[in-house]
Amino acid sequence: MNRLVFPLAAALALAAIASPAAAGTVTGKVTYDDKVPSLRPLDMNADPACAAKHSSPVTAEVLVLGAGNALANVFVEVKNPPAGAAPKGRVEIDQNGCMYKPHVTAVGAGQELLFKNSDGILHNVHGLPEVNREFNVGMPATLKEKGQVLAKPEPMFKVKCDVHPWMNAWVAVVSHPYFCITGADGKFTIANLPAGTYQVEAWHERLGTQTGSVTVAADGSQTLDFSFKVPAK
């Protein structure tokens, strides 16, 4: 009897260690702590089809703030991640209202990045990676979606539209699942981290990067906040 009980107990213990419930979580909030600039509306009049899609002025997404100056479009990533498979499936970026939605995203190495054209007009998707191969794809009104696969991990790179110069987005290629992108509330959560000390980086397209250190315990939650200012010239 004992010979059967011991392996079962050991298996249950190992399962508990490996389960997400035994892993820790890092949560936080990213805010903007500086003078809020007045952003000029985007001039879409060069393409009347784009201008007609908006009933009110649209500003560039270089600084998107929520309540209390919560900062959106910040890519938060564990820089010394534990072993973990890159995301699977596909990630979508839509061309809608002559804007890329979302403005900032991340895709796993080898994961499909699908560009959609909800506008029904001519767009051009021009990706500017440096580690992976550059891509430049025309998307006429009849082409509703086009996929790209980026095989190698790479920091944030720019995607632009050569037809509409105000259109741009940012994409990172990751090799692990330990990242998050803030929304209008500025909050992020990175879950399922084994116990350990991690370096966490927050990236913003105009405000640069910040790095913080956090020690996570199994079944524990740690808080790490970031506050950005305009970089000194």
C-alpha positions as CSV (number, residue, x, y, z in Angstrom):
1,M,0.0,0.0,0.0
2,N,2.7,2.5,0.9
3,R,4.5,1.9,-2.4
4,L,1.4,3.2,-4.2
5,V,0.6,6.1,-1.9
6,F,4.1,7.7,-2.0
7,P,4.3,8.0,-5.8
8,L,0.8,9.5,-5.8
9,A,1.7,12.0,-3.1
10,A,4.8,13.0,-5.0
11,A,2.9,13.5,-8.2
12,L,0.4,15.7,-6.6
13,A,3.2,17.8,-5.0
14,L,4.9,18.2,-8.4
15,A,1.6,19.1,-10.0
16,A,1.1,21.8,-7.4
17,I,4.5,23.3,-8.0
18,A,4.0,23.3,-11.8
19,S,0.5,24.7,-11.8
20,P,-0.3,28.4,-12.5
21,A,-1.8,28.6,-9.0
22,A,1.7,28.2,-7.5
23,A,3.1,31.0,-9.7
24,G,3.3,34.6,-8.8
25,T,2.0,37.8,-10.5
26,V,3.4,41.3,-11.1
27,T,0.8,44.0,-11.4
28,G,1.3,47.8,-11.7
29,K,0.2,51.0,-13.3
30,V,2.0,53.3,-15.7
31,T,1.3,57.1,-15.4
32,Y,2.5,60.3,-17.1
33,D,3.9,62.9,-14.7
34,D,4.6,65.9,-16.9
35,K,2.9,68.8,-18.7
36,V,0.3,67.5,-21.0
37,P,0.9,68.9,-24.5
38,S,-1.9,70.0,-26.9
39,L,-1.8,67.7,-29.8
40,R,-2.8,68.9,-33.2
41,P,-5.5,67.0,-35.0
42,L,-4.3,64.8,-37.8
43,D,-4.8,66.2,-41.3
44,M,-6.4,63.5,-43.3
45,N,-7.6,65.8,-46.1
46,A,-5.0,64.4,-48.5
47,D,-7.4,61.4,-48.8
48,P,-11.0,62.5,-48.6
49,A,-12.0,58.9,-48.1
50,C,-10.1,58.9,-44.8
51,A,-11.4,62.3,-43.7
52,A,-15.0,61.1,-44.4
53,K,-14.6,58.3,-41.9
54,H,-14.4,60.7,-38.9
55,S,-17.1,63.1,-37.7
56,S,-14.7,64.8,-35.2
57,P,-10.9,65.5,-35.2
58,V,-8.5,62.7,-34.6
59,T,-5.2,63.1,-32.9
60,A,-2.1,60.9,-33.2
61,E,-1.7,58.2,-30.6
62,V,1.7,59.3,-29.4
63,L,0.4,60.2,-26.0
64,V,-2.9,58.5,-25.0
65,L,-3.9,59.4,-21.4
66,G,-6.7,58.1,-19.3
67,A,-8.1,59.2,-15.9
68,G,-5.4,60.5,-13.6
69,N,-2.9,60.7,-16.5
70,A,-2.8,56.9,-16.8
71,L,-0.6,56.1,-19.8
72,A,-1.8,53.8,-22.5
73,N,0.2,52.0,-25.2
74,V,3.1,51.1,-22.9
75,F,4.7,47.7,-23.6
76,V,5.7,46.1,-20.3
77,E,8.0,43.0,-20.6
78,V,10.0,40.8,-18.3
79,K,13.6,41.1,-19.6
80,N,15.0,38.0,-17.9
81,P,12.0,35.7,-18.4
82,P,11.7,32.2,-17.2
83,A,11.2,29.4,-19.7
84,G,7.8,29.8,-21.4
85,A,6.4,29.2,-24.8
86,A,5.8,32.2,-27.1
87,P,2.1,32.9,-27.8
88,K,0.4,30.9,-30.5
89,G,-2.6,31.6,-32.8
90,R,-2.5,35.0,-34.4
91,V,-2.5,38.6,-33.6
92,E,-4.5,41.1,-35.6
93,I,-3.9,44.8,-36.5
94,D,-6.8,46.4,-38.3
95,Q,-6.7,49.4,-40.6
96,N,-9.8,51.2,-39.5
97,G,-10.6,54.8,-40.0
98,C,-7.2,55.2,-41.6
99,M,-5.5,54.3,-38.3
100,Y,-3.8,51.1,-37.1
101,K,-5.7,49.4,-34.3
102,P,-4.1,48.6,-31.9
103,H,-1.4,51.1,-32.1
104,V,1.0,49.0,-30.1
105,T,1.1,45.2,-30.0
106,A,3.4,42.2,-29.6
107,V,3.5,38.9,-31.5
108,G,5.3,35.7,-30.7
109,A,8.2,34.5,-32.8
110,G,6.6,32.3,-35.5
111,Q,3.1,33.6,-34.7
112,E,1.0,35.0,-37.4
113,L,0.5,38.7,-37.5
114,L,-2.6,39.4,-39.5
115,F,-3.2,42.8,-41.1
116,K,-6.9,43.6,-41.8
117,N,-8.3,46.2,-44.1
118,S,-11.7,47.3,-42.7
119,D,-11.5,50.6,-44.5
120,G,-12.1,49.3,-47.9
121,I,-9.6,51.7,-49.5
122,L,-6.0,51.4,-50.6
123,H,-3.5,51.0,-47.8
124,N,0.2,49.9,-47.8
125,V,1.6,48.0,-44.9
126,H,5.3,48.7,-44.6
127,G,7.1,47.0,-41.7
128,L,10.6,48.1,-40.7
129,P,12.1,45.4,-38.6
130,E,15.9,45.1,-38.3
131,V,16.3,41.5,-37.1
132,N,13.5,40.1,-39.2
133,R,13.0,40.8,-42.9
134,E,11.4,44.1,-43.9
135,F,8.0,43.7,-45.5
136,N,6.0,46.0,-47.8
137,V,2.6,44.9,-48.8
138,G,0.0,46.8,-50.9
139,M,-3.5,46.3,-49.6
140,P,-6.1,47.5,-52.2
141,A,-9.8,47.7,-51.2
142,T,-10.4,44.1,-52.4
143,L,-7.7,42.7,-50.1
144,K,-9.3,42.3,-46.7
145,E,-6.4,40.6,-44.9
146,K,-2.8,39.7,-45.2
147,G,-0.6,37.7,-42.8
148,Q,3.0,38.0,-41.9
149,V,5.2,35.7,-39.8
150,L,8.3,37.0,-38.0
151,A,10.5,34.2,-37.0
152,K,13.0,35.9,-34.7
153,P,12.6,37.8,-31.4
154,E,13.0,41.6,-31.9
155,P,12.4,44.8,-30.0
156,M,9.8,47.2,-31.0
157,F,9.8,48.2,-34.7
158,K,7.6,50.6,-36.7
159,V,4.9,49.8,-39.2
160,K,3.8,52.6,-41.4
161,C,1.5,53.2,-44.4
162,D,3.2,54.7,-47.4
163,V,-0.1,55.9,-48.7
164,H,-1.2,57.7,-45.5
165,P,1.9,59.1,-43.7
166,W,0.1,59.7,-40.4
167,M,-0.6,56.0,-40.0
168,N,1.9,54.1,-37.9
169,A,2.0,51.3,-35.4
170,W,4.6,49.5,-33.3
171,V,5.2,45.7,-33.0
172,A,7.5,43.7,-30.8
173,V,8.4,40.0,-31.5
174,V,8.7,38.0,-28.3
175,S,9.9,34.5,-27.3
176,H,7.9,34.2,-24.1
177,P,4.4,35.1,-22.7
178,Y,5.5,37.5,-20.0
179,F,4.4,40.8,-21.3
180,C,1.5,43.2,-21.3
181,I,0.4,46.4,-23.1
182,T,-1.4,49.0,-21.1
183,G,-4.8,50.3,-22.0
184,A,-6.5,53.6,-21.0
185,D,-6.3,52.7,-17.3
186,G,-2.5,52.4,-17.5
187,K,-2.7,49.0,-15.7
188,F,-0.7,45.8,-16.5
189,T,-0.6,42.3,-15.2
190,I,2.0,39.7,-15.9
191,A,1.0,36.3,-14.4
192,N,2.3,32.8,-14.0
193,L,5.8,33.8,-13.0
194,P,7.8,31.2,-11.0
195,A,9.3,32.5,-7.8
196,G,12.4,34.7,-8.5
197,T,13.7,38.2,-9.1
198,Y,12.9,39.8,-12.4
199,Q,13.8,42.9,-14.4
200,V,10.7,44.5,-15.9
201,E,11.0,47.1,-18.6
202,A,8.3,49.6,-19.7
203,W,8.6,51.0,-23.2
204,H,6.8,54.0,-24.7
205,E,7.4,55.2,-28.3
206,R,8.1,58.8,-27.3
207,L,9.0,58.7,-23.6
208,G,11.6,56.0,-23.8
209,T,12.1,53.0,-21.4
210,Q,12.2,52.4,-17.7
211,T,13.3,49.3,-15.9
212,G,12.4,48.1,-12.4
213,S,13.3,45.1,-10.3
214,V,10.7,42.9,-8.5
215,T,11.0,39.7,-6.5
216,V,8.0,37.4,-6.9
217,A,7.1,34.6,-4.5
218,A,5.0,31.6,-5.4
219,D,1.3,32.3,-5.0
220,G,2.3,35.9,-4.4
221,S,1.5,39.2,-6.1
222,Q,4.0,42.1,-6.3
223,T,3.3,45.7,-7.4
224,L,5.6,47.6,-9.7
225,D,4.6,51.1,-10.9
226,F,6.2,53.3,-13.6
227,S,6.0,57.1,-14.0
228,F,7.1,58.8,-17.2
229,K,8.3,62.3,-18.0
230,V,9.3,63.9,-21.3
231,P,13.0,63.0,-21.8
232,A,15.4,65.9,-21.3
233,K,16.8,67.2,-24.6
